[in-house]
């Protein structure tokens, strides 16, 4: 996306969140100790805030950074719910929580039986939940699959147990090609020319790929390792 496009999306999101929170430019600039002119430039799309300012606004509005950075159409349902919930009164938040808990209990108390006809999918190879695999665009294998097939760009098979309990050994997972990832997402990554499925984490301790199975060490992302992202796992 172009720089201009980023500014426009950011401007629209700030305006939308300000309206939802019911704050004026004067109040927001005072609350965040930023100049009125700087805030106005963001809202008009003249300039783009630094990452620390995006983090500050994320905390101010009580929403993930993705709600500020991404277009509203690309946000997940979870992102949208979080944004709305943050601006509800405590009493209304309690009602949402009670309703959500009720729906969750109903979902778990009723056995769900699905009859999915087998479909053919293209498997692009294996990704490691352990010691590393080689993933190539040249590899293709057509197999039968009898589960739900989500919108995806390619499918791979998991080798290993480092992502238990989320993914089991030999489980097929589906991937969307993306490079704009957020901390906490499950990704397919190149790490020193080997393909892995890992959780991407970026925080005050640095960026790293994390296994859900704690018997595996984190994989630091730094100048000592060649890293890139192939895509995000569809969950």
Secondary structure, 3 states (H helix, E strand, C coil): CCHHHHHHHHHHHHHHHHHHHCCCHHHHHHHHCCCHHHHHHHHHCCCCCCHHHHHHHHHHHCCCHHHHHCCHHHCCHHHHHHHHHHCCCHHHHHHHHHHHHHHHHHHHHCCCCCCCCCEEEEEEEEEECCCCECCCCCCCEEEEECCCCCCCCEEEEEECCCCCCCCCCCCEEEEECCCCCCCCCEEEEEECCCEEEEEEEEECCEEEEECCCCCCCCEECCCCCCEEEEEEECC
